[in-house]
Amino acid sequence: MTTYRSKNALLALCATAAAAPQATARGTAPALAWTACTHTGHLEGQQCAKLPVPLDYADPAGPQVELAVSRLPSTRPAVRRGALAVVPGGPGGSGVQRLSQKGAALAGQMAGAYDLVALDPRGVGGSVTAGCGLDPADRRLTTLRSWPGADGGIAENTDRSRRVAEACAANGGAVLSSFTTANQARDMDRFREALGERKLSVWAVSYGTYVTAVYAQKFPKRTDRVVLDSSGDPDPARVARGWLANMAQGADDRFPDFAAWASDPARAGEGLRLAEHPDDVRPLFLELAAELDRSPKPSNVPGLPLTGTLLRQALQTALYGDAQFPAFARLVRAAQDPAAVPELPRELAAVLPDADAALMVGVICNDVAWPKDVAGYERAVAADRAAHPLTAGMPANITPCAFWKDAPAERPTRIDDRGPSNILMVQNLRDPSTPYAASLKMRDALGQRARLLTVDHGGHGVYLGNGNACSDRTVTAYLTTGERPAKDASCRS
């Protein structure tokens, strides 16, 4: 539900009984000391600060950790109505960086109605981080994502998952244990308090929609206008495990968009037309991936050949946005050409920093207990490979969570229809990460609290992301005027 880091990455959450977080998150946030931001890509006028929060909200007077926070103040104080938090995806997305990336466009839409604010969640960017001391080979995207072997076997995945879980238990400490969605929701409320706001409006994307749904569940009276952009299934028994599993259907939903693009005669002049008919693109891809499984091809990265697994992960990444189609088609062309040396996408070639890898597994494993039966994962992978060849069993595979040493500290939060009716959901019909069918589970859970705007578009992320004027107009109107569709609605492509 991965904006997805190394393009967005992946997911999850837990929570305490309603009274405890309300009490521990209230009344102690200090004033923020704002200074001009200095990070790469910061916007003119963007301000940054550090926010202390409890390491453990059950001990609010105990050890504190710091979070990086940022704001773009409204330039029209006379029309300012509050603060709008930009909540990133992940786990692994930086709110501060997302504010830098989207702040100018968002400020143009809001016309001074809000201070635009964001924070880096625990484990991200300028906030407190933790590490597991993982080997470099265990910190690539295609190893953090559990892609089965070429034959569907998961023995290597099982060994790696056990090794990662043991390293995190030995090295992560109390800081890594604090990386939970429940704590992110509490940190949001501490940020609201430090800003001096009675309520907080939110635009959340991907995994951030779950964080925000939990926030709205735990602190309903502190929400103003809430936009959930690209939501997953909030089933408290599965959370991140369910989001990963749903990515198999998401790839199937989205692939026809790429197939239509890659068979368009307009691609011929670019050298990127892969087939004459859309129906021919899928078998072409599957056959090429199988060939690379048998005979990996040397790439531009020494020691890291292009395998079928790498090609499948590159496809999954490319399905997030149409702008990534050309690069993936070039990778396919290079893989087909005996004389070419494929250039691997940066996110596949890179070894992630240890702190980033620790966060990616930490949140999803801390939030909810995962099954521990290896044989059960073997059966699930075999079934998923047969039903969804594009993702080859990865979404159903074993992860370090199967061997995680600590049980979840809290029961997962159940999202329900109790609370103010102030949520607008926006969702693409063909989303590779948070598929439409899964978003309907969030819609059902929220009941009368929400309206759903369905957008006839492919890719991950809607508002200010896919160029659909209807959805952009609807979201802007809600955030600036409070006008929300009277019932669920849709936007054409």
VOPAGU-2260 file (C-alpha; in pm, 1 decimal, decimal comma):
REM VOPAGU-2260
SITE   aa  ch    i         X         Y         Z
SITE  MET   A    0       0,0       0,0       0,0
SITE  THR   A    1     342,6     114,6     -82,0
SITE  THR   A    2     389,6     448,4    -210,5
SITE  TYR   A    3     657,1     240,0    -238,2
SITE  ARG   A    4     993,2     335,7    -127,0
SITE  SER   A    5    1269,7     257,0    -332,4
SITE  LYS   A    6     964,2     375,8    -506,2
SITE  ASN   A    7     753,0     349,2    -222,2
SITE  ALA   A    8     807,2      32,1     -21,7
SITE  LEU   A    9     528,2    -123,7     203,9
SITE  LEU   A   10     290,4    -107,1     515,5
SITE  ALA   A   11      76,6    -172,1     867,7
SITE  LEU   A   12     -71,8     -83,9    1233,5
SITE  CYS   A   13    -177,4    -149,2    1600,3
SITE  ALA   A   14    -352,2      43,3    1884,9
SITE  THR   A   15    -433,9      62,2    2254,1
SITE  ALA   A   16    -769,4     102,3    2420,1
SITE  ALA   A   17    -921,2     434,9    2326,4
SITE  ALA   A   18    -871,5     616,8    2657,2
SITE  ALA   A   19    -499,4     549,7    2702,6
SITE  PRO   A   20    -361,4     713,8    2387,2
SITE  GLN   A   21    -592,1    1014,1    2430,3
SITE  ALA   A   22    -451,6    1067,2    2779,2
SITE  THR   A   23     -84,8    1005,9    2701,2
SITE  ALA   A   24     -81,1    1216,5    2383,2
SITE  ARG   A   25    -233,8    1523,8    2544,7
SITE  GLY   A   26     -90,1    1832,5    2703,8
SITE  THR   A   27     287,3    1802,8    2685,7
SITE  ALA   A   28     402,2    1898,4    2334,9
SITE  PRO   A   29     656,6    2182,4    2342,3
SITE  ALA   A   30     654,4    2483,5    2112,6
SITE  LEU   A   31     840,1    2422,1    1786,2
SITE  ALA   A   32    1155,1    2620,6    1702,4
SITE  TRP   A   33    1118,6    2675,8    1329,0
SITE  THR   A   34    1421,3    2748,9    1108,4
SITE  ALA   A   35    1472,8    2755,0     731,7
SITE  CYS   A   36    1500,3    2404,0     586,6
SITE  THR   A   37    1833,3    2303,6     436,7
SITE  HIS   A   38    1765,3    1953,6     299,6
SITE  THR   A   39    1808,4    1880,6     -69,8
SITE  GLY   A   40    1501,5    1983,6    -266,9
SITE  HIS   A   41    1348,9    2207,3      -1,2
SITE  LEU   A   42    1110,9    2478,4    -116,8
SITE  GLU   A   43    1155,1    2849,2     -72,0
SITE  GLY   A   44     989,3    2941,2     256,3
SITE  GLN   A   45     979,7    2581,2     382,5
SITE  GLN   A   46    1057,3    2564,6     754,0
SITE  CYS   A   47    1189,1    2274,2     960,4
SITE  ALA   A   48    1201,6    2185,0    1329,2
SITE  LYS   A   49    1241,3    1893,3    1570,1
SITE  LEU   A   50     952,3    1754,4    1773,5
SITE  PRO   A   51    1028,0    1548,8    2089,2
SITE  VAL   A   52     787,3    1259,8    2148,7
SITE  PRO   A   53     787,1     977,2    2405,0
SITE  LEU   A   54     975,7     666,4    2302,0
SITE  ASP   A   55     693,7     478,6    2474,2
SITE  TYR   A   56     356,7     651,8    2517,7
SITE  ALA   A   57     285,0     424,4    2812,8
SITE  ASP   A   58     566,9     615,3    2985,8
SITE  PRO   A   59     513,8     971,9    2861,6
SITE  ALA   A   60     764,6    1118,2    3107,6
SITE  GLY   A   61    1031,0     863,5    3013,4
SITE  PRO   A   62    1290,9     871,6    2732,7
SITE  GLN   A   63    1211,0    1101,3    2442,2
SITE  VAL   A   64    1303,5    1073,9    2072,6
SITE  GLU   A   65    1296,3    1343,5    1807,0
SITE  LEU   A   66    1096,9    1365,3    1485,5
SITE  ALA   A   67    1175,0    1593,2    1192,6
SITE  VAL   A   68     877,5    1818,0    1111,1
SITE  SER   A   69     821,7    2081,3     845,9
SITE  ARG   A   70     574,4    2344,8     733,1
SITE  LEU   A   71     495,7    2585,9     452,7
SITE  PRO   A   72     309,6    2870,3     623,2
SITE  SER   A   73       6,0    3018,5     455,0
SITE  THR   A   74      87,4    3338,7     270,4
SITE  ARG   A   75    -268,4    3466,3     324,3
SITE  PRO   A   76    -334,3    3482,8     699,8
SITE  ALA   A   77    -674,3    3642,1     643,4
SITE  VAL   A   78    -810,8    3327,6     475,4
SITE  ARG   A   79    -611,0    3068,2     668,7
SITE  ARG   A   80    -839,4    2812,1     834,7
SITE  GLY   A   81    -591,7    2568,4     988,6
SITE  ALA   A   82    -315,8    2317,8     918,6
SITE  LEU   A   83    -320,8    2049,1     647,7
SITE  ALA   A   84     -90,9    1754,1     717,1
SITE  VAL   A   85      68,8    1575,2     422,1
SITE  VAL   A   86     105,4    1210,2     527,5
SITE  PRO   A   87     332,6     991,8     311,5
SITE  GLY   A   88     312,2     627,6     211,3
SITE  GLY   A   89     550,3     347,2     296,8
SITE  PRO   A   90     639,7     240,4     556,5
SITE  GLY   A   91     945,2     440,7     461,0
SITE  GLY   A   92     805,4     756,7     305,3
SITE  SER   A   93     929,8    1093,6     427,6
SITE  GLY   A   94     665,3    1352,7     502,2
SITE  VAL   A   95     922,4    1631,7     490,5
SITE  GLN   A   96    1039,8    1528,8     144,4
SITE  ARG   A   97     683,7    1478,6      19,9
SITE  LEU   A   98     598,4    1830,1     133,6
SITE  SER   A   99     897,8    1952,0     -68,2
SITE  GLN   A  100     780,7    1755,7    -371,9
SITE  LYS   A  101     410,2    1841,5    -358,5
SITE  GLY   A  102     407,8    2162,7    -156,2
SITE  ALA   A  103     415,3    2409,0    -444,4
SITE  ALA   A  104     131,0    2239,9    -632,4
SITE  LEU   A  105     -68,7    2190,0    -313,6
SITE  ALA   A  106     -19,8    2549,9    -204,3
SITE  GLY   A  107    -149,7    2661,9    -542,4
SITE  GLN   A  108    -465,3    2456,5    -494,0
SITE  MET   A  109    -522,3    2562,8    -133,6
SITE  ALA   A  110    -474,4    2937,5    -204,3
SITE  GLY   A  111    -365,2    3012,6     151,0
SITE  ALA   A  112    -636,2    2813,8     329,4
SITE  TYR   A  113    -380,2    2616,0     531,0
SITE  ASP   A  114     -34,6    2599,5     668,4
SITE  LEU   A  115      95,7    2286,1     493,2
SITE  VAL   A  116     270,1    2060,8     745,6
SITE  ALA   A  117     440,6    1721,8     754,9
SITE  LEU   A  118     655,6    1501,0     972,3
SITE  ASP   A  119     903,5    1222,7     909,4
SITE  PRO   A  120     770,0     911,8    1085,2
SITE  ARG   A  121     991,4     727,1    1329,9
SITE  GLY   A  122    1268,3     554,5    1137,9
SITE  VAL   A  123    1256,7     791,3     839,9
SITE  GLY   A  124    1472,4    1079,2     717,3
SITE  GLY   A  125    1556,3    1331,2     988,1
SITE  SER   A  126    1365,9    1148,9    1261,2
SITE  VAL   A  127    1501,9     893,7    1507,4
SITE  THR   A  128    1625,4     578,6    1332,7
SITE  ALA   A  129    1724,1     225,2    1428,5
SITE  GLY   A  130    1926,5     -44,1    1256,2
SITE  CYS   A  131    1931,8    -422,0    1240,9
SITE  GLY   A  132    2290,5    -465,6    1119,7
SITE  LEU   A  133    2177,4    -650,3     806,1
SITE  ASP   A  134    2415,4    -782,8     545,3
SITE  PRO   A  135    2414,8    -579,5     220,6
SITE  ALA   A  136    2268,8    -874,3      28,1
SITE  ASP   A  137    1966,6    -866,4     260,0
SITE  ARG   A  138    1909,8    -495,7     197,4
SITE  ARG   A  139    1813,1    -500,1    -168,7
SITE  LEU   A  140    1453,3    -441,5    -269,4
SITE  THR   A  141    1429,7    -787,0    -425,8
SITE  THR   A  142    1539,9    -951,4    -101,0
SITE  LEU   A  143    1333,4    -734,0     131,2
SITE  ARG   A  144    1046,0    -831,2     -94,6
SITE  SER   A  145    1031,4   -1211,3     -67,1
SITE  TRP   A  146    1045,2   -1325,6    -428,8
SITE  PRO   A  147    1042,4   -1708,1    -445,6
SITE  GLY   A  148    1306,8   -1902,4    -632,5
SITE  ALA   A  149    1270,8   -1966,3   -1004,1
SITE  ASP   A  150    1105,1   -2300,5    -924,6
SITE  GLY   A  151     873,5   -2147,7    -666,2
SITE  GLY   A  152    1077,1   -2270,1    -370,7
SITE  ILE   A  153    1093,0   -2057,5     -55,9
SITE  ALA   A  154    1383,2   -2219,3     131,5
SITE  GLU   A  155    1615,0   -1924,5      63,7
SITE  ASN   A  156    1339,2   -1679,4     161,6
SITE  THR   A  157    1284,8   -1871,5     484,5
SITE  ASP   A  158    1653,2   -1867,0     575,8
SITE  ARG   A  159    1680,7   -1495,6     500,6
SITE  SER   A  160    1363,2   -1412,6     693,4
SITE  ARG   A  161    1491,8   -1595,3     999,8
SITE  ARG   A  162    1831,0   -1424,0     968,9
SITE  VAL   A  163    1677,0   -1076,8     939,2
SITE  ALA   A  164    1443,2   -1132,5    1234,2
SITE  GLU   A  165    1731,7   -1248,8    1452,2
SITE  ALA   A  166    1946,4    -949,2    1353,2
SITE  CYS   A  167    1665,4    -705,7    1430,1
SITE  ALA   A  168    1604,7    -868,1    1767,7
SITE  ALA   A  169    1974,3    -841,7    1851,4
SITE  ASN   A  170    2034,0    -487,4    1729,2
SITE  GLY   A  171    1707,1    -293,5    1696,4
SITE  GLY   A  172    1637,2    -229,8    2061,8
SITE  ALA   A  173    1353,5     -25,2    2207,6
SITE  VAL   A  174    1366,0     227,6    1925,5
SITE  LEU   A  175    1290,0     -32,5    1656,8
SITE  SER   A  176    1016,0    -176,4    1878,8
SITE  SER   A  177     853,8     168,1    1886,4
SITE  PHE   A  178     807,5     170,2    1507,3
SITE  THR   A  179     433,7     102,6    1493,8
SITE  THR   A  180     141,2     260,0    1317,0
SITE  ALA   A  181     -25,7     322,4    1651,7
SITE  ASN   A  182     270,2     534,0    1756,9
SITE  GLN   A  183     262,5     718,8    1425,6
SITE  ALA   A  184     -99,0     812,6    1497,3
SITE  ARG   A  185      -4,6     933,4    1844,9
SITE  ASP   A  186     289,7    1125,6    1701,6
SITE  MET   A  187      50,3    1298,3    1461,7
SITE  ASP   A  188    -157,3    1416,3    1753,4
SITE  ARG   A  189     148,7    1537,4    1941,9
SITE  PHE   A  190     241,4    1732,7    1625,8
SITE  ARG   A  191    -109,7    1881,5    1608,6
SITE  GLU   A  192     -76,7    1994,1    1967,1
SITE  ALA   A  193     268,6    2145,7    1910,7
SITE  LEU   A  194     127,3    2339,2    1614,3
SITE  GLY   A  195    -136,2    2487,4    1843,2
SITE  GLU   A  196    -421,5    2348,7    1633,7
SITE  ARG   A  197    -750,3    2226,4    1778,9
SITE  LYS   A  198    -805,1    2003,1    1474,3
SITE  LEU   A  199    -593,7    1873,8    1188,6
SITE  SER   A  200    -688,2    1833,4     823,1
SITE  VAL   A  201    -503,4    1559,2     634,6
SITE  TRP   A  202    -412,6    1449,9     282,9
SITE  ALA   A  203    -275,6    1096,6     317,8
SITE  VAL   A  204    -148,2     861,2      48,4
SITE  SER   A  205    -109,4     482,0      37,1
SITE  TYR   A  206       9,2     340,9     373,1
SITE  GLY   A  207     -46,2     691,0     507,9
SITE  THR   A  208    -421,0     638,4     458,6
SITE  TYR   A  209    -410,2     359,9     714,8
SITE  VAL   A  210    -208,9     570,6     957,5
SITE  THR   A  211    -465,0     848,1     913,6
SITE  ALA   A  212    -763,9     615,2     944,9
SITE  VAL   A  213    -618,6     496,9    1274,5
SITE  TYR   A  214    -562,7     857,2    1379,7
SITE  ALA   A  215    -925,5     938,5    1297,1
SITE  GLN   A  216   -1037,3     631,0    1491,3
SITE  LYS   A  217    -830,3     712,6    1800,0
SITE  PHE   A  218    -874,4    1092,0    1793,8
SITE  PRO   A  219   -1200,3    1152,4    1602,8
SITE  LYS   A  220   -1268,8    1495,7    1753,3
SITE  ARG   A  221    -927,6    1619,7    1639,6
SITE  THR   A  222    -987,9    1568,0    1267,9
SITE  ASP   A  223   -1115,1    1839,1    1036,8
SITE  ARG   A  224   -1121,1    1752,4     664,7
SITE  VAL   A  225    -959,6    1420,0     575,4
SITE  VAL   A  226    -861,3    1288,6     231,4
SITE  LEU   A  227    -755,1     923,4     201,6
SITE  ASP   A  228    -581,6     878,4    -134,8
SITE  SER   A  229    -526,4     514,3    -244,1
SITE  SER   A  230    -638,0     303,1      51,6
SITE  GLY   A  231    -588,0     -63,1     134,2
SITE  ASP   A  232    -792,1    -316,0     327,6
SITE  PRO   A  233    -787,1    -222,3     701,1
SITE  ASP   A  234    -864,7    -577,9     821,5
SITE  PRO   A  235    -704,6    -572,3    1169,7
SITE  ALA   A  236    -621,3    -941,8    1159,0
SITE  ARG   A  237    -399,7    -902,9     851,3
SITE  VAL   A  238    -304,3    -539,4     786,2
SITE  ALA   A  239      36,8    -546,6     611,3
SITE  ARG   A  240      14,3    -917,1     528,3
SITE  GLY   A  241    -315,9    -851,1     356,0
SITE  TRP   A  242    -179,3    -549,3     170,9
SITE  LEU   A  243     107,7    -754,7      33,7
SITE  ALA   A  244    -128,4   -1034,0     -71,3
SITE  ASN   A  245    -354,3    -785,5    -250,5
SITE  MET   A  246     -67,4    -662,6    -469,6
SITE  ALA   A  247    -104,3    -976,6    -682,6
SITE  GLN   A  248    -452,4    -868,5    -789,0
SITE  GLY   A  249    -331,4    -510,4    -822,1
SITE  ALA   A  250     -71,2    -610,2   -1081,9
SITE  ASP   A  251    -335,3    -803,1   -1277,2
SITE  ASP   A  252    -571,5    -503,6   -1269,3
SITE  ARG   A  253    -305,9    -261,4   -1389,3
SITE  PHE   A  254    -109,8    -464,4   -1647,2
SITE  PRO   A  255    -361,4    -411,9   -1931,6
SITE  ASP   A  256    -279,5     -39,4   -1924,0
SITE  PHE   A  257      85,9    -117,6   -1989,2
SITE  ALA   A  258      -6,3    -375,6   -2253,2
SITE  ALA   A  259    -215,0    -118,2   -2440,4
SITE  TRP   A  260      66,6     133,7   -2421,6
SITE  ALA   A  261     335,7    -115,7   -2529,6
SITE  SER   A  262     135,2    -230,6   -2833,0
SITE  ASP   A  263      36,1     116,7   -2950,9
SITE  PRO   A  264     174,5     188,2   -3302,0
SITE  ALA   A  265     299,9     520,7   -3164,6
SITE  ARG   A  266     564,5     324,1   -2972,9
SITE  ALA   A  267     715,1     191,1   -3296,4
SITE  GLY   A  268     894,6     516,9   -3373,2
SITE  GLU   A  269    1045,0     510,1   -3024,3
SITE  GLY   A  270    1164,0     152,8   -3061,0
SITE  LEU   A  271     947,3      56,1   -2763,8
SITE  ARG   A  272     657,4    -127,6   -2925,5
SITE  LEU   A  273     676,2    -473,7   -2772,6
SITE  ALA   A  274     389,2    -640,0   -2961,1
SITE  GLU   A  275     125,2    -566,5   -3224,0
SITE  HIS   A  276    -169,4    -653,9   -2998,5
SITE  PRO   A  277    -226,6    -589,0   -2626,0
SITE  ASP   A  278    -305,5    -956,1   -2565,2
SITE  ASP   A  279      44,4   -1049,8   -2680,0
SITE  VAL   A  280     230,4    -839,2   -2421,4
SITE  ARG   A  281     154,5   -1051,9   -2116,0
SITE  PRO   A  282     279,4   -1383,5   -2263,4
SITE  LEU   A  283     584,3   -1200,8   -2398,7
SITE  PHE   A  284     666,9   -1073,8   -2051,0
SITE  LEU   A  285     607,6   -1408,6   -1879,8
SITE  GLU   A  286     820,4   -1595,6   -2132,9
SITE  LEU   A  287    1102,9   -1343,9   -2102,6
SITE  ALA   A  288    1096,5   -1364,1   -1721,1
SITE  ALA   A  289    1108,9   -1744,7   -1738,3
SITE  GLU   A  290    1401,5   -1727,9   -1980,0
SITE  LEU   A  291    1589,2   -1494,7   -1745,0
SITE  ASP   A  292    1515,6   -1732,3   -1458,0
SITE  ARG   A  293    1693,1   -2003,8   -1655,8
SITE  SER   A  294    1973,8   -1784,6   -1789,0
SITE  PRO   A  295    2027,4   -1451,1   -1608,9
SITE  LYS   A  296    2176,1   -1180,6   -1828,1
SITE  PRO   A  297    2475,6    -967,1   -1720,7
SITE  SER   A  298    2369,3    -611,7   -1643,1
SITE  ASN   A  299    2541,9    -278,2   -1596,5
SITE  VAL   A  300    2588,3    -362,8   -1225,8
SITE  PRO   A  301    2881,0    -603,2   -1171,7
SITE  GLY   A  302    2773,9    -914,1    -989,0
SITE  LEU   A  303    2401,8    -839,3   -1024,1
SITE  PRO   A  304    2263,9    -998,0   -1341,8
SITE  LEU   A  305    1914,4    -934,0   -1472,5
SITE  THR   A  306    1704,8   -1227,1   -1352,8
SITE  GLY   A  307    1338,9   -1307,3   -1392,7
SITE  THR   A  308    1287,4   -1185,7   -1036,2
SITE  LEU   A  309    1449,5    -849,7   -1110,2
SITE  LEU   A  310    1238,0    -813,0   -1424,0
SITE  ARG   A  311     919,7    -887,0   -1228,0
SITE  GLN   A  312    1011,4    -633,3    -960,0
SITE  ALA   A  313    1091,7    -376,5   -1230,5
SITE  LEU   A  314     745,9    -434,6   -1375,8
SITE  GLN   A  315     579,8    -388,5   -1040,1
SITE  THR   A  316     763,0     -60,6    -996,1
SITE  ALA   A  317     671,7      55,6   -1347,3
SITE  LEU   A  318     301,7      -9,6   -1293,1
SITE  TYR   A  319     285,6     269,9   -1034,4
SITE  GLY   A  320     272,7     540,4   -1301,8
SITE  ASP   A  321     246,3     574,0   -1679,8
SITE  ALA   A  322     560,9     787,7   -1682,0
SITE  GLN   A  323     760,5     477,2   -1592,6
SITE  PHE   A  324     640,5     269,3   -1887,6
SITE  PRO   A  325     914,4     381,2   -2132,1
SITE  ALA   A  326    1201,2     287,5   -1899,5
SITE  PHE   A  327    1053,0     -56,3   -1839,5
SITE  ALA   A  328     997,2    -113,8   -2211,8
SITE  ARG   A  329    1363,4     -23,0   -2272,2
SITE  LEU   A  330    1464,7    -279,3   -2007,4
SITE  VAL   A  331    1256,6    -544,5   -2185,1
SITE  ARG   A  332    1414,1    -453,6   -2519,4
SITE  ALA   A  333    1762,8    -477,1   -2372,2
SITE  ALA   A  334    1681,4    -814,6   -2217,6
SITE  GLN   A  335    1566,4    -941,7   -2557,7
SITE  ASP   A  336    1875,1    -813,9   -2742,6
SITE  PRO   A  337    2169,1   -1058,2   -2723,4
SITE  ALA   A  338    2415,2    -772,1   -2777,7
SITE  ALA   A  339    2269,5    -531,6   -2520,5
SITE  VAL   A  340    2369,3    -485,3   -2157,4
SITE  PRO   A  341    2051,6    -409,8   -1958,5
SITE  GLU   A  342    2069,6    -104,6   -1733,7
SITE  LEU   A  343    1901,0    -188,8   -1405,6
SITE  PRO   A  344    1666,3      68,1   -1252,1
SITE  ARG   A  345    1828,9     250,9    -961,6
SITE  GLU   A  346    1593,4     104,7    -703,6
SITE  LEU   A  347    1690,1    -248,9    -809,4
SITE  ALA   A  348    2062,6    -182,8    -820,7
SITE  ALA   A  349    2082,6      -3,7    -486,6
SITE  VAL   A  350    2161,7    -152,2    -148,4
SITE  LEU   A  351    1928,4      22,3      95,1
SITE  PRO   A  352    2073,1     183,2     408,9
SITE  ASP   A  353    2041,3     -42,0     711,1
SITE  ALA   A  354    1803,7     202,5     881,8
SITE  ASP   A  355    1568,3     199,6     581,3
SITE  ALA   A  356    1564,3    -178,2     568,7
SITE  ALA   A  357    1502,9    -201,0     943,4
SITE  LEU   A  358    1207,1      32,3     916,8
SITE  MET   A  359    1052,1    -157,1     625,7
SITE  VAL   A  360    1040,1    -480,9     822,3
SITE  GLY   A  361     999,1    -324,9    1166,4
SITE  VAL   A  362     661,5    -158,7    1120,4
SITE  ILE   A  363     491,9    -446,8     944,9
SITE  CYS   A  364     622,9    -699,8    1197,2
SITE  ASN   A  365     556,0    -490,7    1508,6
SITE  ASP   A  366     195,3    -414,3    1422,2
SITE  VAL   A  367      34,0    -756,8    1404,1
SITE  ALA   A  368     129,1   -1123,1    1451,6
SITE  TRP   A  369     200,9   -1316,4    1130,9
SITE  PRO   A  370     158,2   -1691,5    1080,5
SITE  LYS   A  371     468,4   -1893,9    1166,5
SITE  ASP   A  372     397,9   -2214,7     971,2
SITE  VAL   A  373     651,5   -2238,3     685,5
SITE  ALA   A  374     451,3   -2509,6     510,7
SITE  GLY   A  375     152,0   -2276,4     505,5
SITE  TYR   A  376     355,9   -2016,2     318,7
SITE  GLU   A  377     473,8   -2281,1      73,2
SITE  ARG   A  378     113,7   -2370,2      -8,5
SITE  ALA   A  379      12,2   -2004,9     -34,5
SITE  VAL   A  380     299,5   -1926,2    -270,8
SITE  ALA   A  381     217,1   -2221,9    -496,9
SITE  ALA   A  382    -147,4   -2115,3    -520,4
SITE  ASP   A  383     -60,2   -1750,9    -576,7
SITE  ARG   A  384     191,3   -1831,3    -851,6
SITE  ALA   A  385     -76,7   -2022,8   -1037,4
SITE  ALA   A  386    -342,1   -1754,8    -995,5
SITE  HIS   A  387    -119,2   -1449,9   -1051,6
SITE  PRO   A  388     189,2   -1529,6   -1265,2
SITE  LEU   A  389     288,7   -1164,5   -1297,0
SITE  THR   A  390     392,4   -1151,9    -930,3
SITE  ALA   A  391     504,2   -1517,8    -910,0
SITE  GLY   A  392     402,3   -1579,4    -549,2
SITE  MET   A  393     588,6   -1287,8    -389,2
SITE  PRO   A  394     279,1   -1126,4    -230,7
SITE  ALA   A  395     195,5   -1447,7     -41,6
SITE  ASN   A  396     548,8   -1539,6      61,9
SITE  ILE   A  397     716,6   -1564,8     400,8
SITE  THR   A  398     876,0   -1253,9     556,5
SITE  PRO   A  399    1087,0   -1187,1     869,1
SITE  CYS   A  400     757,0   -1133,7    1052,6
SITE  ALA   A  401     712,3   -1512,1    1067,1
SITE  PHE   A  402    1016,6   -1525,6    1298,2
SITE  TRP   A  403     977,6   -1190,4    1477,0
SITE  LYS   A  404    1088,6   -1220,8    1837,6
SITE  ASP   A  405     849,3    -975,5    2002,9
SITE  ALA   A  406     473,0   -1014,5    1999,7
SITE  PRO   A  407     276,7    -700,5    1907,0
SITE  ALA   A  408     257,5    -465,9    2203,8
SITE  GLU   A  409    -104,2    -373,4    2127,6
SITE  ARG   A  410    -414,3    -507,2    1960,1
SITE  PRO   A  411    -459,3    -376,0    1605,8
SITE  THR   A  412    -705,7     -91,5    1565,0
SITE  ARG   A  413   -1037,8    -179,3    1405,4
SITE  ILE   A  414   -1159,3      92,4    1170,6
SITE  ASP   A  415   -1535,0     144,5    1199,7
SITE  ASP   A  416   -1815,1     389,8    1121,0
SITE  ARG   A  417   -1818,2     566,4    1457,2
SITE  GLY   A  418   -1697,2     923,1    1424,4
SITE  PRO   A  419   -1760,1    1242,8    1227,2
SITE  SER   A  420   -1854,5    1216,7     861,6
SITE  ASN   A  421   -1557,0    1411,8     729,9
SITE  ILE   A  422   -1358,0    1168,3     512,1
SITE  LEU   A  423   -1321,6    1174,4     132,7
SITE  MET   A  424   -1163,7     865,4     -23,7
SITE  VAL   A  425   -1018,2     886,3    -375,6
SITE  GLN   A  426    -914,7     571,5    -559,4
SITE  ASN   A  427    -794,1     468,9    -903,9
SITE  LEU   A  428    -978,7     175,9   -1058,4
SITE  ARG   A  429    -652,4       8,0   -1162,3
SITE  ASP   A  430    -408,2      54,2    -876,6
SITE  PRO   A  431    -116,1    -193,5    -864,7
SITE  SER   A  432     -46,2    -147,4    -493,8
SITE  THR   A  433    -380,5     -79,2    -325,5
SITE  PRO   A  434    -623,8    -243,9    -569,0
SITE  TYR   A  435    -975,5    -113,5    -600,6
SITE  ALA   A  436   -1136,2    -422,7    -446,0
SITE  ALA   A  437    -923,2    -372,9    -133,7
SITE  SER   A  438   -1011,2      -3,5    -111,4
SITE  LEU   A  439   -1377,7    -100,8     -96,9
SITE  LYS   A  440   -1301,7    -278,0     231,5
SITE  MET   A  441   -1186,2      55,1     375,8
SITE  ARG   A  442   -1498,2     219,7     233,8
SITE  ASP   A  443   -1721,6     -42,6     396,2
SITE  ALA   A  444   -1541,4      -9,7     729,7
SITE  LEU   A  445   -1584,0     369,1     739,8
SITE  GLY   A  446   -1953,4     356,8     649,3
SITE  GLN   A  447   -2132,2     691,1     686,4
SITE  ARG   A  448   -1806,8     864,6     780,4
SITE  ALA   A  449   -1679,1     861,2     420,7
SITE  ARG   A  450   -1755,7     924,5      55,5
SITE  LEU   A  451   -1564,4     741,4    -218,5
SITE  LEU   A  452   -1458,3     906,2    -544,4
SITE  THR   A  453   -1367,7     636,7    -798,5
SITE  VAL   A  454   -1135,1     746,8   -1078,4
SITE  ASP   A  455   -1116,6     562,2   -1412,2
SITE  HIS   A  456    -738,8     563,8   -1418,9
SITE  GLY   A  457    -442,1     337,0   -1360,5
SITE  GLY   A  458    -149,4     379,3   -1122,7
SITE  HIS   A  459     -90,0     448,3    -755,8
SITE  GLY   A  460    -190,5     789,8    -622,4
SITE  VAL   A  461    -469,2    1016,6    -740,3
SITE  TYR   A  462    -467,2    1379,1    -620,2
SITE  LEU   A  463    -210,8    1599,3    -795,6
SITE  GLY   A  464     -64,1    1280,8    -935,4
SITE  ASN   A  465    -243,7    1141,1   -1236,7
SITE  GLY   A  466    -361,5    1451,0   -1419,0
SITE  ASN   A  467    -732,3    1377,5   -1376,8
SITE  ALA   A  468    -895,3    1720,5   -1355,8
SITE  CYS   A  469   -1222,0    1586,7   -1213,8
SITE  SER   A  470   -1060,7    1420,8    -912,2
SITE  ASP   A  471    -822,9    1711,4    -850,8
SITE  ARG   A  472   -1113,6    1954,4    -860,8
SITE  THR   A  473   -1322,0    1743,3    -619,8
SITE  VAL   A  474   -1044,8    1707,0    -363,0
SITE  THR   A  475    -950,4    2074,9    -380,1
SITE  ALA   A  476   -1312,4    2178,9    -334,6
SITE  TYR   A  477   -1348,9    1959,0     -27,9
SITE  LEU   A  478   -1031,9    2080,4     140,6
SITE  THR   A  479   -1096,6    2448,7      67,8
SITE  THR   A  480   -1475,3    2478,1      96,5
SITE  GLY   A  481   -1587,0    2164,9     279,9
SITE  GLU   A  482   -1801,1    2066,4     -19,5
SITE  ARG   A  483   -1797,0    1686,6     -48,4
SITE  PRO   A  484   -2000,4    1464,8    -284,7
SITE  ALA   A  485   -2337,3    1387,3    -128,6
SITE  LYS   A  486   -2284,9    1021,4    -212,7
SITE  ASP   A  487   -2014,2     806,0    -367,5
SITE  ALA   A  488   -1920,3     939,2    -710,9
SITE  SER   A  489   -1683,7     875,6   -1001,3
SITE  CYS   A  490   -1457,9    1054,7   -1247,5
SITE  ARG   A  491   -1402,6     946,4   -1605,5
SITE  SER   A  492   -1059,5     886,1   -1749,0
